[in-house]
Amino acid sequence: MLQFFETRAAMWSADPLAIGLTLDQSTLLTASVGQASAKFAAAYNAAIAARAATIEKQDALGELRTLGGQLIKIIRAFAIQTDDPGVYAAAGIPAPKTPEPINPVNPSDLSFTLDTSGALLVRWKGVKSNGTMFTVWRSITPGANEPATPLTPVASVGEKEYLDTTIPAGAVSATYVIRALKGAQVTGGSAPATVNFIYSLDGGQQQLAIAA
């Protein structure tokens, strides 16, 4: 719009009467164009200056952040070196928090499948934080009307699954409990989960299967 009226003001002021305008109207337009042009230029220059000031502000804050961070590291190193927690209070900075150990989470939701070799794959839900291991406890019912063996540990694994290749032939069922272990902390164990077995003959060989 400014460019449009800058061009027309020069044209219209040459002979305003020829286009139905008065000399006063033509003069008023020329003055208004001049004022608008000056304000536009001032606003443009102010925007350029503001943009430059913003960049300078960000640079200054970045330098302050870098320097301040370095000094805080020096203060913290001095506090550690002198073994004096009072250094933090004297510097007005918080003392570092002692990291809290992450307790092991009790496993849950055991599931069973057979792999291609016929071994039993036991899976469960759990949390694998650094240093967490899982101990697998198992009880076997060796045959019909026979008592189950006591729960005993059979494996310690770092993953949330265990491939059991040691199920005795002819076992009727197996019960598993999974415990999470981290350092000296051990969870109480998952709810016991039992899988029942059936057998079939394949080429004269007894094959293990999971009962529905």
N, C-alpha and C positions, 0 to 999 in steps of 0.2 A: 504494500500500500504506500509506504514511504517513497519508494522508487517511482511508483506511478504518478503521485502528485508532485514530486520534484520535477519530473519531465513536463507535466501539464502546466505547472505554475509558470515555467519559462515561456511556454507556448501561449498561454492565455493572457499573460501580462503584455505581450507584444501588441495586441489589439483587442482588448476586452469587449469593446462595443460591437465588434464584428460577430461575436458569439453570444451577445445578449447579456454580458456582464457589465457591471459598473467598474470604474477605476478603483473605487474603494474596495470592492469585493476582490478584485484581482490582487490588490496590495495586501489585503488581509490574508489571502491564501498563501502568498509568498512568505509572509511573516510566520504563519502557522507552520508551514513546511520547514522553515529555518529552525523554529523552536523544537519541533518534533525530531528533526535531524540531530540537533545538539543533545537532546535528552537520550535519543537512541545510542549515540556515540558514547555518552557518559555511562549508560547502563552496560553497554558492551565492554567498555574498558574496565568497569567495576567487576563484571563477571570474570574477565581474564585475570584481574588482580586477585579475586577471591579464589579462583582455581589454583593460582600460583601459591597463595597463602595456605591453602589446604594441603598442597604437596609439601610445602616447607614444614607445616605442623606435623604431618605424618612422619617425615624424615626425623624431625627433632624428637618425637615420641619414640620412634624406633631406636634412636641412639641412646635415649634415656633408659629404655627397657633393657638394652644390651648391657650398658654400663652398670645399671642397678642390679641386674641379675648376676653379673660377675662379682660384684661386691658382696652380695648375699651369699654366694658360694664361698667366698673367702672367709666371711664371718662364721658360717657353719663349719667350715674346715677348721677354723681356729678353736671353736667350741669343742669339736671332737678331739683335736690335738691336746688341748688343755684339760679335757674332761671336766669342763665347767659349764653346766646348764645355764648358769646365770648370765652367760654371754648373750643368749637369745633375748632375755628380758632387757638387758642393757642396750641391745641394738633395736629393740622394739619389733622383733620378728618372731613368729611362732616357732617353737621347737618342733622338730620332726616327730611325727607320731610313730610309735612302735608298731610295726605291722602285726596284725592279729592273725594267728594261724587259722587256716581254713579247715574246719573239721570235716572228716569224711562223712559222706551222705549215705544213709542206709539204702542198699539196692532194693529193687522191687520188680514186679511184673516179669517173672521168669517165663520163658517159652522154650519149646523143644521142637527140633526137626532132625531128620536123619540126613547125613550127607551121602554122597554117591558111593562111599565105601561101606556104608551101613553103620558108621559111628554116630553117636548121639551128640548133636550140637545144642548146647545150652546157652541161651542168651538172656540178658536182663537189662533193666534200665538202671542207670547210675550216673554219678558225676565224676569225671576223670580230671581232678585238679592235680597239679604237679606233685608227684610222689605217691599218688594213690595206687594201691594194689587191691586185688580182690581175691579172697580165699574161697575156694569151693568146698563145701561140705556135702557129703553124700551118705545116704543110707540105702542099703539094698535089701529087697525081699527076695531071697534066693529061689523060693518055690511056693507053690500053693500050700496054705496051712502052715507055713514056716514063719517064725518070727523075723522081723526086720533087724538088720544089723544096726548098731549104734551109729549116729552121725559122726563121721570122721573126716578130717581134711584130706582131700585128694589132690589138690592143685592150688597154686598161687599164680595169678595171671595179671597182666597189666591192661588187658582189653576187657570189654564188657561181654565176653563170650568165652566158652570153654568147650573143646571137642573131647568128649569122653570116649576113649577107645578101650577102656578097661572094664566094661560091664560084663560080669560073668555070664557064661552061656547058660541059658535056661532061666535067667532072672525074671521074676514076674513083674517087678516094678522097681523104680528108683526114686528116692526123694532127695531134693537138693535144697540147700540153704546157702546163700551168698552173703559174705560179710565184706565190708570195705575196711581197708587197713591203711593208715597213714601215720608214720612214725610210731609212737606208742599208743595211738588211739585206734580202737577197733569198734565198729558198730555192732549192734546186737544181732544183726542178720535179717535177711529178708524173710517174709512168711514162707514156710515150707511149701514146696511145689512138687507134686508127684506126677510121674509119667508111667503109664502102664504099657507093658510090652505084650506082643503076640508074635508067634513064630510060624513060618511057612517053609516048605521044602522047595528049593530051586536047584534042579539038577542033582538032587540027593543031598544038597547042603542046606543046613538050617539057616534061615534068614530072619533077622530081627526086624520088627515093624512096630510102629506106635499104635496102640489101641485107640479107637475113636472115643 
